[in-house]
Amino acid sequence: MPAGLPGANALRLEFPQSLAVYDDYAAAQKTVDFLSDNEFPVSNLMIVGTDLKRVERITGRLTYGRVALGGLLSGLWLGLFIGLIFSFFTEDNSLLGLIISCMVIGAGFGVVWALLGFALTRGQRDFSSITQVVATRYEVLVEHKVAGQARELLAKLPGALPNPFE
């Protein structure tokens, strides 16, 4: 792989050492930013999120009405998209009619498929949610050859967390 292109080796350090461990990403980012501001060669650093967990935030209750509305809107967008694509291949003067008919058909299919899918769950998942994978700890790793320099600089950062592994 040519130099400078991201790849598997771009996410590795030769002999990484732990510099500091934080409970949130912002604190780890602040450490790297501080080192960067002090002319430290930050290409020798990594932030590694560990102890991953899946967080699901419940956003509301699903009802047949909400499911139908969601299917309708999704179908409308899909119908609009397909109608616009069809419009590139037609020379007919009824361009607006083509797009609107695709939107109506898309909306119909969207409602039917959404309601069918919801009915098949039989109430086992009648809520909407958003999901994210987050780390519970963020460790700043440093290449061994510049670890001492990084620790000296980090000691000057107000509120910097000590390395619990030393």
PyMOL CGO cylinders between C-alpha atoms (Angstrom):
from pymol import cmd
from pymol.cgo import CYLINDER

trace = [
    CYLINDER, 0.00, 0.00, 0.00, 1.45, 3.42, -0.93, 0.3, 1, 1, 1, 1, 1, 1,
    CYLINDER, 1.45, 3.42, -0.93, 2.69, 5.63, 1.91, 0.3, 1, 1, 1, 1, 1, 1,
    CYLINDER, 2.69, 5.63, 1.91, 0.19, 8.14, 3.22, 0.3, 1, 1, 1, 1, 1, 1,
    CYLINDER, 0.19, 8.14, 3.22, -2.90, 6.09, 2.40, 0.3, 1, 1, 1, 1, 1, 1,
    CYLINDER, -2.90, 6.09, 2.40, -5.01, 4.91, 5.33, 0.3, 1, 1, 1, 1, 1, 1,
    CYLINDER, -5.01, 4.91, 5.33, -4.97, 1.19, 5.93, 0.3, 1, 1, 1, 1, 1, 1,
    CYLINDER, -4.97, 1.19, 5.93, -4.64, -1.40, 8.64, 0.3, 1, 1, 1, 1, 1, 1,
    CYLINDER, -4.64, -1.40, 8.64, -1.25, -0.08, 9.72, 0.3, 1, 1, 1, 1, 1, 1,
    CYLINDER, -1.25, -0.08, 9.72, -2.57, 3.47, 10.02, 0.3, 1, 1, 1, 1, 1, 1,
    CYLINDER, -2.57, 3.47, 10.02, -4.43, 2.40, 13.17, 0.3, 1, 1, 1, 1, 1, 1,
    CYLINDER, -4.43, 2.40, 13.17, -1.43, 0.84, 14.88, 0.3, 1, 1, 1, 1, 1, 1,
    CYLINDER, -1.43, 0.84, 14.88, 1.50, 1.99, 16.93, 0.3, 1, 1, 1, 1, 1, 1,
    CYLINDER, 1.50, 1.99, 16.93, 4.69, -0.08, 17.11, 0.3, 1, 1, 1, 1, 1, 1,
    CYLINDER, 4.69, -0.08, 17.11, 4.98, -0.30, 20.90, 0.3, 1, 1, 1, 1, 1, 1,
    CYLINDER, 4.98, -0.30, 20.90, 2.11, 1.67, 22.44, 0.3, 1, 1, 1, 1, 1, 1,
    CYLINDER, 2.11, 1.67, 22.44, 2.10, 2.66, 26.08, 0.3, 1, 1, 1, 1, 1, 1,
    CYLINDER, 2.10, 2.66, 26.08, -0.82, 3.99, 28.07, 0.3, 1, 1, 1, 1, 1, 1,
    CYLINDER, -0.82, 3.99, 28.07, -0.59, 7.73, 28.65, 0.3, 1, 1, 1, 1, 1, 1,
    CYLINDER, -0.59, 7.73, 28.65, -3.93, 8.37, 30.35, 0.3, 1, 1, 1, 1, 1, 1,
    CYLINDER, -3.93, 8.37, 30.35, -7.43, 6.91, 30.71, 0.3, 1, 1, 1, 1, 1, 1,
    CYLINDER, -7.43, 6.91, 30.71, -10.60, 9.01, 30.69, 0.3, 1, 1, 1, 1, 1, 1,
    CYLINDER, -10.60, 9.01, 30.69, -14.30, 8.44, 31.23, 0.3, 1, 1, 1, 1, 1, 1,
    CYLINDER, -14.30, 8.44, 31.23, -15.34, 10.53, 28.23, 0.3, 1, 1, 1, 1, 1, 1,
    CYLINDER, -15.34, 10.53, 28.23, -14.03, 11.21, 24.76, 0.3, 1, 1, 1, 1, 1, 1,
    CYLINDER, -14.03, 11.21, 24.76, -13.89, 14.99, 25.25, 0.3, 1, 1, 1, 1, 1, 1,
    CYLINDER, -13.89, 14.99, 25.25, -11.26, 14.62, 27.98, 0.3, 1, 1, 1, 1, 1, 1,
    CYLINDER, -11.26, 14.62, 27.98, -9.13, 12.34, 25.82, 0.3, 1, 1, 1, 1, 1, 1,
    CYLINDER, -9.13, 12.34, 25.82, -9.48, 14.76, 22.91, 0.3, 1, 1, 1, 1, 1, 1,
    CYLINDER, -9.48, 14.76, 22.91, -8.48, 17.65, 25.20, 0.3, 1, 1, 1, 1, 1, 1,
    CYLINDER, -8.48, 17.65, 25.20, -5.29, 15.78, 26.09, 0.3, 1, 1, 1, 1, 1, 1,
    CYLINDER, -5.29, 15.78, 26.09, -4.35, 15.23, 22.44, 0.3, 1, 1, 1, 1, 1, 1,
    CYLINDER, -4.35, 15.23, 22.44, -5.22, 18.84, 21.61, 0.3, 1, 1, 1, 1, 1, 1,
    CYLINDER, -5.22, 18.84, 21.61, -3.06, 20.09, 24.48, 0.3, 1, 1, 1, 1, 1, 1,
    CYLINDER, -3.06, 20.09, 24.48, -0.12, 17.97, 23.30, 0.3, 1, 1, 1, 1, 1, 1,
    CYLINDER, -0.12, 17.97, 23.30, -0.64, 19.22, 19.75, 0.3, 1, 1, 1, 1, 1, 1,
    CYLINDER, -0.64, 19.22, 19.75, -0.67, 22.85, 20.93, 0.3, 1, 1, 1, 1, 1, 1,
    CYLINDER, -0.67, 22.85, 20.93, 2.68, 22.16, 22.63, 0.3, 1, 1, 1, 1, 1, 1,
    CYLINDER, 2.68, 22.16, 22.63, 4.31, 20.90, 19.42, 0.3, 1, 1, 1, 1, 1, 1,
    CYLINDER, 4.31, 20.90, 19.42, 4.18, 17.23, 20.39, 0.3, 1, 1, 1, 1, 1, 1,
    CYLINDER, 4.18, 17.23, 20.39, 4.28, 14.86, 17.36, 0.3, 1, 1, 1, 1, 1, 1,
    CYLINDER, 4.28, 14.86, 17.36, 0.64, 13.76, 17.69, 0.3, 1, 1, 1, 1, 1, 1,
    CYLINDER, 0.64, 13.76, 17.69, 1.00, 11.15, 14.94, 0.3, 1, 1, 1, 1, 1, 1,
    CYLINDER, 1.00, 11.15, 14.94, 2.48, 9.05, 17.77, 0.3, 1, 1, 1, 1, 1, 1,
    CYLINDER, 2.48, 9.05, 17.77, -0.84, 9.04, 19.65, 0.3, 1, 1, 1, 1, 1, 1,
    CYLINDER, -0.84, 9.04, 19.65, -4.05, 7.04, 19.52, 0.3, 1, 1, 1, 1, 1, 1,
    CYLINDER, -4.05, 7.04, 19.52, -7.36, 7.34, 21.34, 0.3, 1, 1, 1, 1, 1, 1,
    CYLINDER, -7.36, 7.34, 21.34, -8.87, 3.93, 21.93, 0.3, 1, 1, 1, 1, 1, 1,
    CYLINDER, -8.87, 3.93, 21.93, -12.41, 3.47, 23.19, 0.3, 1, 1, 1, 1, 1, 1,
    CYLINDER, -12.41, 3.47, 23.19, -12.74, 0.38, 25.38, 0.3, 1, 1, 1, 1, 1, 1,
    CYLINDER, -12.74, 0.38, 25.38, -15.47, -1.45, 27.26, 0.3, 1, 1, 1, 1, 1, 1,
    CYLINDER, -15.47, -1.45, 27.26, -18.04, -0.94, 24.53, 0.3, 1, 1, 1, 1, 1, 1,
    CYLINDER, -18.04, -0.94, 24.53, -21.71, -0.91, 25.36, 0.3, 1, 1, 1, 1, 1, 1,
    CYLINDER, -21.71, -0.91, 25.36, -24.86, -0.56, 23.30, 0.3, 1, 1, 1, 1, 1, 1,
    CYLINDER, -24.86, -0.56, 23.30, -27.17, 2.24, 24.36, 0.3, 1, 1, 1, 1, 1, 1,
    CYLINDER, -27.17, 2.24, 24.36, -30.76, 2.32, 23.14, 0.3, 1, 1, 1, 1, 1, 1,
    CYLINDER, -30.76, 2.32, 23.14, -32.85, 5.44, 23.71, 0.3, 1, 1, 1, 1, 1, 1,
    CYLINDER, -32.85, 5.44, 23.71, -36.58, 4.81, 23.48, 0.3, 1, 1, 1, 1, 1, 1,
    CYLINDER, -36.58, 4.81, 23.48, -38.14, 7.65, 21.49, 0.3, 1, 1, 1, 1, 1, 1,
    CYLINDER, -38.14, 7.65, 21.49, -41.82, 6.73, 21.58, 0.3, 1, 1, 1, 1, 1, 1,
    CYLINDER, -41.82, 6.73, 21.58, -44.58, 4.18, 21.38, 0.3, 1, 1, 1, 1, 1, 1,
    CYLINDER, -44.58, 4.18, 21.38, -45.49, 2.71, 18.00, 0.3, 1, 1, 1, 1, 1, 1,
    CYLINDER, -45.49, 2.71, 18.00, -49.14, 2.55, 17.04, 0.3, 1, 1, 1, 1, 1, 1,
    CYLINDER, -49.14, 2.55, 17.04, -50.72, 1.49, 13.76, 0.3, 1, 1, 1, 1, 1, 1,
    CYLINDER, -50.72, 1.49, 13.76, -51.27, 5.17, 12.96, 0.3, 1, 1, 1, 1, 1, 1,
    CYLINDER, -51.27, 5.17, 12.96, -47.62, 6.14, 13.52, 0.3, 1, 1, 1, 1, 1, 1,
    CYLINDER, -47.62, 6.14, 13.52, -46.41, 3.12, 11.56, 0.3, 1, 1, 1, 1, 1, 1,
    CYLINDER, -46.41, 3.12, 11.56, -48.76, 3.95, 8.69, 0.3, 1, 1, 1, 1, 1, 1,
    CYLINDER, -48.76, 3.95, 8.69, -47.60, 7.59, 8.66, 0.3, 1, 1, 1, 1, 1, 1,
    CYLINDER, -47.60, 7.59, 8.66, -43.95, 6.52, 8.63, 0.3, 1, 1, 1, 1, 1, 1,
    CYLINDER, -43.95, 6.52, 8.63, -44.64, 4.09, 5.78, 0.3, 1, 1, 1, 1, 1, 1,
    CYLINDER, -44.64, 4.09, 5.78, -46.52, 6.76, 3.88, 0.3, 1, 1, 1, 1, 1, 1,
    CYLINDER, -46.52, 6.76, 3.88, -43.66, 9.27, 4.14, 0.3, 1, 1, 1, 1, 1, 1,
    CYLINDER, -43.66, 9.27, 4.14, -41.00, 6.69, 3.24, 0.3, 1, 1, 1, 1, 1, 1,
    CYLINDER, -41.00, 6.69, 3.24, -43.08, 5.53, 0.28, 0.3, 1, 1, 1, 1, 1, 1,
    CYLINDER, -43.08, 5.53, 0.28, -43.57, 9.11, -0.90, 0.3, 1, 1, 1, 1, 1, 1,
    CYLINDER, -43.57, 9.11, -0.90, -39.81, 9.73, -0.90, 0.3, 1, 1, 1, 1, 1, 1,
    CYLINDER, -39.81, 9.73, -0.90, -39.12, 6.47, -2.70, 0.3, 1, 1, 1, 1, 1, 1,
    CYLINDER, -39.12, 6.47, -2.70, -41.86, 7.20, -5.23, 0.3, 1, 1, 1, 1, 1, 1,
    CYLINDER, -41.86, 7.20, -5.23, -40.47, 10.69, -5.84, 0.3, 1, 1, 1, 1, 1, 1,
    CYLINDER, -40.47, 10.69, -5.84, -37.00, 9.25, -6.41, 0.3, 1, 1, 1, 1, 1, 1,
    CYLINDER, -37.00, 9.25, -6.41, -38.24, 6.59, -8.83, 0.3, 1, 1, 1, 1, 1, 1,
    CYLINDER, -38.24, 6.59, -8.83, -40.45, 9.14, -10.60, 0.3, 1, 1, 1, 1, 1, 1,
    CYLINDER, -40.45, 9.14, -10.60, -37.48, 11.45, -11.10, 0.3, 1, 1, 1, 1, 1, 1,
    CYLINDER, -37.48, 11.45, -11.10, -35.39, 8.60, -12.49, 0.3, 1, 1, 1, 1, 1, 1,
    CYLINDER, -35.39, 8.60, -12.49, -38.21, 7.61, -14.88, 0.3, 1, 1, 1, 1, 1, 1,
    CYLINDER, -38.21, 7.61, -14.88, -38.47, 11.24, -15.98, 0.3, 1, 1, 1, 1, 1, 1,
    CYLINDER, -38.47, 11.24, -15.98, -34.96, 11.07, -17.42, 0.3, 1, 1, 1, 1, 1, 1,
    CYLINDER, -34.96, 11.07, -17.42, -36.05, 8.34, -19.83, 0.3, 1, 1, 1, 1, 1, 1,
    CYLINDER, -36.05, 8.34, -19.83, -39.33, 9.77, -21.02, 0.3, 1, 1, 1, 1, 1, 1,
    CYLINDER, -39.33, 9.77, -21.02, -40.02, 12.51, -23.51, 0.3, 1, 1, 1, 1, 1, 1,
    CYLINDER, -40.02, 12.51, -23.51, -43.70, 12.74, -22.67, 0.3, 1, 1, 1, 1, 1, 1,
    CYLINDER, -43.70, 12.74, -22.67, -45.22, 16.10, -21.70, 0.3, 1, 1, 1, 1, 1, 1,
    CYLINDER, -45.22, 16.10, -21.70, -46.94, 14.54, -18.68, 0.3, 1, 1, 1, 1, 1, 1,
    CYLINDER, -46.94, 14.54, -18.68, -43.80, 14.64, -16.55, 0.3, 1, 1, 1, 1, 1, 1,
    CYLINDER, -43.80, 14.64, -16.55, -45.61, 15.90, -13.46, 0.3, 1, 1, 1, 1, 1, 1,
    CYLINDER, -45.61, 15.90, -13.46, -48.25, 13.18, -13.82, 0.3, 1, 1, 1, 1, 1, 1,
    CYLINDER, -48.25, 13.18, -13.82, -45.53, 10.52, -13.99, 0.3, 1, 1, 1, 1, 1, 1,
    CYLINDER, -45.53, 10.52, -13.99, -43.83, 11.79, -10.84, 0.3, 1, 1, 1, 1, 1, 1,
    CYLINDER, -43.83, 11.79, -10.84, -47.08, 12.16, -8.90, 0.3, 1, 1, 1, 1, 1, 1,
    CYLINDER, -47.08, 12.16, -8.90, -48.29, 8.69, -9.91, 0.3, 1, 1, 1, 1, 1, 1,
    CYLINDER, -48.29, 8.69, -9.91, -44.97, 7.17, -8.78, 0.3, 1, 1, 1, 1, 1, 1,
    CYLINDER, -44.97, 7.17, -8.78, -45.33, 9.01, -5.47, 0.3, 1, 1, 1, 1, 1, 1,
    CYLINDER, -45.33, 9.01, -5.47, -48.89, 7.74, -4.95, 0.3, 1, 1, 1, 1, 1, 1,
    CYLINDER, -48.89, 7.74, -4.95, -47.92, 4.15, -5.78, 0.3, 1, 1, 1, 1, 1, 1,
    CYLINDER, -47.92, 4.15, -5.78, -44.83, 4.46, -3.53, 0.3, 1, 1, 1, 1, 1, 1,
    CYLINDER, -44.83, 4.46, -3.53, -46.95, 5.82, -0.68, 0.3, 1, 1, 1, 1, 1, 1,
    CYLINDER, -46.95, 5.82, -0.68, -49.39, 2.93, -1.05, 0.3, 1, 1, 1, 1, 1, 1,
    CYLINDER, -49.39, 2.93, -1.05, -46.65, 0.32, -1.02, 0.3, 1, 1, 1, 1, 1, 1,
    CYLINDER, -46.65, 0.32, -1.02, -44.96, 2.09, 1.91, 0.3, 1, 1, 1, 1, 1, 1,
    CYLINDER, -44.96, 2.09, 1.91, -48.10, 2.00, 4.04, 0.3, 1, 1, 1, 1, 1, 1,
    CYLINDER, -48.10, 2.00, 4.04, -48.89, -1.63, 3.19, 0.3, 1, 1, 1, 1, 1, 1,
    CYLINDER, -48.89, -1.63, 3.19, -45.35, -2.90, 3.89, 0.3, 1, 1, 1, 1, 1, 1,
    CYLINDER, -45.35, -2.90, 3.89, -44.96, -0.88, 7.08, 0.3, 1, 1, 1, 1, 1, 1,
    CYLINDER, -44.96, -0.88, 7.08, -48.30, -2.08, 8.49, 0.3, 1, 1, 1, 1, 1, 1,
    CYLINDER, -48.30, -2.08, 8.49, -47.62, -5.65, 7.44, 0.3, 1, 1, 1, 1, 1, 1,
    CYLINDER, -47.62, -5.65, 7.44, -44.21, -5.63, 9.11, 0.3, 1, 1, 1, 1, 1, 1,
    CYLINDER, -44.21, -5.63, 9.11, -45.63, -4.08, 12.27, 0.3, 1, 1, 1, 1, 1, 1,
    CYLINDER, -45.63, -4.08, 12.27, -48.48, -6.59, 12.42, 0.3, 1, 1, 1, 1, 1, 1,
    CYLINDER, -48.48, -6.59, 12.42, -46.05, -9.51, 12.09, 0.3, 1, 1, 1, 1, 1, 1,
    CYLINDER, -46.05, -9.51, 12.09, -44.19, -8.43, 15.25, 0.3, 1, 1, 1, 1, 1, 1,
    CYLINDER, -44.19, -8.43, 15.25, -47.39, -9.05, 17.22, 0.3, 1, 1, 1, 1, 1, 1,
    CYLINDER, -47.39, -9.05, 17.22, -46.61, -6.34, 19.77, 0.3, 1, 1, 1, 1, 1, 1,
    CYLINDER, -46.61, -6.34, 19.77, -43.16, -7.68, 20.66, 0.3, 1, 1, 1, 1, 1, 1,
    CYLINDER, -43.16, -7.68, 20.66, -41.54, -4.41, 19.67, 0.3, 1, 1, 1, 1, 1, 1,
    CYLINDER, -41.54, -4.41, 19.67, -44.12, -1.66, 19.71, 0.3, 1, 1, 1, 1, 1, 1,
    CYLINDER, -44.12, -1.66, 19.71, -41.75, 1.21, 20.39, 0.3, 1, 1, 1, 1, 1, 1,
    CYLINDER, -41.75, 1.21, 20.39, -39.31, 3.28, 18.35, 0.3, 1, 1, 1, 1, 1, 1,
    CYLINDER, -39.31, 3.28, 18.35, -35.74, 3.91, 19.42, 0.3, 1, 1, 1, 1, 1, 1,
    CYLINDER, -35.74, 3.91, 19.42, -32.30, 5.04, 18.37, 0.3, 1, 1, 1, 1, 1, 1,
    CYLINDER, -32.30, 5.04, 18.37, -29.23, 2.93, 19.12, 0.3, 1, 1, 1, 1, 1, 1,
    CYLINDER, -29.23, 2.93, 19.12, -25.58, 3.82, 19.50, 0.3, 1, 1, 1, 1, 1, 1,
    CYLINDER, -25.58, 3.82, 19.50, -22.46, 1.91, 20.49, 0.3, 1, 1, 1, 1, 1, 1,
    CYLINDER, -22.46, 1.91, 20.49, -20.35, 3.89, 22.95, 0.3, 1, 1, 1, 1, 1, 1,
    CYLINDER, -20.35, 3.89, 22.95, -17.18, 3.30, 24.91, 0.3, 1, 1, 1, 1, 1, 1,
    CYLINDER, -17.18, 3.30, 24.91, -17.13, 3.59, 28.69, 0.3, 1, 1, 1, 1, 1, 1,
    CYLINDER, -17.13, 3.59, 28.69, -13.41, 4.44, 28.80, 0.3, 1, 1, 1, 1, 1, 1,
    CYLINDER, -13.41, 4.44, 28.80, -11.07, 6.23, 26.44, 0.3, 1, 1, 1, 1, 1, 1,
    CYLINDER, -11.07, 6.23, 26.44, -7.38, 5.47, 26.66, 0.3, 1, 1, 1, 1, 1, 1,
    CYLINDER, -7.38, 5.47, 26.66, -4.75, 7.70, 25.09, 0.3, 1, 1, 1, 1, 1, 1,
    CYLINDER, -4.75, 7.70, 25.09, -1.88, 5.56, 23.86, 0.3, 1, 1, 1, 1, 1, 1,
    CYLINDER, -1.88, 5.56, 23.86, 1.53, 6.90, 22.93, 0.3, 1, 1, 1, 1, 1, 1,
    CYLINDER, 1.53, 6.90, 22.93, 4.43, 5.40, 21.00, 0.3, 1, 1, 1, 1, 1, 1,
    CYLINDER, 4.43, 5.40, 21.00, 7.11, 4.20, 23.44, 0.3, 1, 1, 1, 1, 1, 1,
    CYLINDER, 7.11, 4.20, 23.44, 9.90, 6.32, 21.96, 0.3, 1, 1, 1, 1, 1, 1,
    CYLINDER, 9.90, 6.32, 21.96, 8.12, 9.60, 22.83, 0.3, 1, 1, 1, 1, 1, 1,
    CYLINDER, 8.12, 9.60, 22.83, 6.19, 8.47, 25.93, 0.3, 1, 1, 1, 1, 1, 1,
    CYLINDER, 6.19, 8.47, 25.93, 8.46, 10.37, 28.34, 0.3, 1, 1, 1, 1, 1, 1,
    CYLINDER, 8.46, 10.37, 28.34, 8.08, 13.60, 26.39, 0.3, 1, 1, 1, 1, 1, 1,
    CYLINDER, 8.08, 13.60, 26.39, 4.29, 13.18, 26.33, 0.3, 1, 1, 1, 1, 1, 1,
    CYLINDER, 4.29, 13.18, 26.33, 4.14, 12.54, 30.09, 0.3, 1, 1, 1, 1, 1, 1,
    CYLINDER, 4.14, 12.54, 30.09, 6.26, 15.64, 30.82, 0.3, 1, 1, 1, 1, 1, 1,
    CYLINDER, 6.26, 15.64, 30.82, 4.00, 17.81, 28.70, 0.3, 1, 1, 1, 1, 1, 1,
    CYLINDER, 4.00, 17.81, 28.70, 0.83, 16.27, 30.09, 0.3, 1, 1, 1, 1, 1, 1,
    CYLINDER, 0.83, 16.27, 30.09, 1.97, 17.03, 33.64, 0.3, 1, 1, 1, 1, 1, 1,
    CYLINDER, 1.97, 17.03, 33.64, 1.55, 20.73, 32.74, 0.3, 1, 1, 1, 1, 1, 1,
    CYLINDER, 1.55, 20.73, 32.74, -2.12, 20.28, 31.76, 0.3, 1, 1, 1, 1, 1, 1,
    CYLINDER, -2.12, 20.28, 31.76, -4.39, 21.44, 34.61, 0.3, 1, 1, 1, 1, 1, 1,
    CYLINDER, -4.39, 21.44, 34.61, -6.64, 18.60, 35.71, 0.3, 1, 1, 1, 1, 1, 1,
    CYLINDER, -6.64, 18.60, 35.71, -4.85, 15.97, 33.67, 0.3, 1, 1, 1, 1, 1, 1,
    CYLINDER, -4.85, 15.97, 33.67, -5.59, 12.50, 34.94, 0.3, 1, 1, 1, 1, 1, 1,
    CYLINDER, -5.59, 12.50, 34.94, -2.63, 10.40, 36.07, 0.3, 1, 1, 1, 1, 1, 1,
    CYLINDER, -2.63, 10.40, 36.07, -2.00, 7.12, 34.34, 0.3, 1, 1, 1, 1, 1, 1,
    CYLINDER, -2.00, 7.12, 34.34, -3.48, 4.42, 36.61, 0.3, 1, 1, 1, 1, 1, 1,
    CYLINDER, -3.48, 4.42, 36.61, -1.22, 1.74, 35.11, 0.3, 1, 1, 1, 1, 1, 1,
    CYLINDER, -1.22, 1.74, 35.11, 2.06, 3.19, 36.35, 0.3, 1, 1, 1, 1, 1, 1,
]
cmd.load_cgo(trace, "trace")
